[in-house]
Amino acid sequence: MRGYTFYERVSRAFHDYSSLSKLIVISTVGGGSLIAYSEANASSDAYSVAPPEMGIKKKKVVVLGTGWAGTSFLKNLNNPSYDVQVISPRNYFAFTPLLPSVTCGTVEARSIVEPVRNIVRKKNVDICFWEAECFKIDAENKKVYCRSSQNTNLNGKEEFCMDYDYLVIAMGARANTFNTPGVEENCNFLKEVEDAQRIRRNVIESFEKASLPNLSDEERKRILHFVIVGGGPTGVEFAAELHDFVDEDLFKLYPKVKDSVKITLLEAADHILNMFDKRITAFAEEKFSRDGIDVKLGSMVVKVTDKEIFTKVRGNGETSSMPYGMVVWSTGIAPHAIIKDFMKQVGQTNRRALATDEWLRVEGSDSIYALGDCATVNQRRVMEDIAAIFSKADKDNSGTLTVKEFQEVIKDICERYPQVELYLKNKKMGDFGDLLKEAKGDVAQDAVELNIEEFKKALSEVDSQMKNLPATAQVLHRFLYIMIF
């Protein structure tokens, strides 16, 4: 982050938070790039760990999940002083952005997976992998309960319990159905490699069924009506891939049913790809219109049966239905049942994801960390620590703060409180000296001195720029998190 090396950040952390006795450092970069994990003693200027030859028992780190977050952690874990146990129902890492391409055969499934054992086998760390599903987390006793993901009878031995010193939860999330009736029973999801392969089979089977000679035109059109629910990146990309697959490949194999095929994209909001620039949204909608993909905006799905999908128009509440042959549901994510149960244990009810502090430590727990789609980061507010910030910057204990004093620690403050940098950027201020000058009036920079009350006033609006961040690779690649325990 901001050009600092891992060792520089660790050293700075000791000086900035000298009262802390131990540190654990994790950084994540999108695409499985950088991860660092180490323990440090606050009395030293560099991190140090007890080597295994000293006879000290290694601390056990249990990692749940082999998705983006979990695999990124494992790929760059180089500290041999930990005993790492990895538990996941799948023994591979999947490059999920290419799942829509797998549904239509543009990319083969084997091309987007990498076995976990290949990733960890050359590491100079004790890492064991167990293909199993965690179904319970016992935070009080520091245990996780798991069962084998294999469909075999092991005479009651398919379940096992594993203890831990530190737990890293990176279990991802499931598709969010919003409790819509019929979705679980009748829709396809696109979260796993198996989902993509299933969708591909269903598309082919739909064309085979529609080619039978005894079908009416109405039934043939129903079977070849493909509905995608959700106008986010996954839904839009799948719709585009499906259109190309049908237009370039399937029409050649099934020319007699060409006029019966229809692709519909349902989106509850006013536009598809709302999270992107408006120019991208406009281009995608225009492209779909030219390709004949029917985009229905403001359409909320309220019910799905085995042959019909019911929608309600946002605004007037008008309800309608349409027959379909296959539905792909892509409307965001929700926590797994085990995460919901764990959230109750740590007092995090009525949340969409596990809440962590800015160091990815689960709030309400001392030795459990969460990252990826199962978690969200609650960024600490500047005003909560205003007295500590002032005291740290006021090195001469004068009771006032000069621009020079504060600029010596401003980089560290911006790293721990990203909203400070965002606030300065939005206010078009070059540095914090401009903010202090604004608080005192137009005076020479060297003459600016603020007491703590004036300092509070200067920072009073900073937290308004703060947002809770999902603990995903796209967000984490900007930060080196110092997780304290």
Salt bridges, closest charged atoms under 4 A:
ASP16 OD1 - LYS392 NZ 3.74
GLU39 OE2 - LYS59 NZ 2.94
ASP45 OD1 - HIS15 NE2 3.44
ASP126 OD2 - LYS58 NZ 2.50
GLU159 OE2 - ARG147 NH2 3.61
ASP163 OD1 - LYS60 NZ 3.06
GLU192 OE1 - ARG90 NH1 2.37
ASP195 OD1 - ARG198 NH1 2.97
ASP217 OD1 - ARG220 NH1 3.33
GLU219 OE2 - ARG222 NH2 2.69
ASP244 OD1 - HIS243 ND1 3.19
ASP270 OD1 - ARG314 NH2 2.32
ASP277 OD1 - ARG279 NE 2.95
GLU285 OE2 - HIS271 ND1 3.03
GLU286 OE2 - ARG290 NH1 3.41
ASP291 OD2 - LYS287 NZ 2.58
ASP294 OD2 - LYS262 NZ 3.90
ASP294 OD2 - LYS296 NZ 3.29
ASP357 OD2 - ARG361 NE 2.99
GLU358 OE2 - ARG416 NE 3.21
GLU384 OE1 - ARG380 NH1 3.36
ASP385 OD2 - ARG380 NE 2.50
GLU408 OE1 - LYS395 NZ 3.01
ASP412 OD1 - ARG12 NH2 2.58
GLU415 OE1 - ARG9 NE 3.47
GLU421 OE1 - ARG2 NH1 2.88
GLU438 OE2 - LYS427 NZ 4.00
GLU453 OE2 - LYS456 NZ 3.80
GLU454 OE2 - LYS440 NZ 3.23
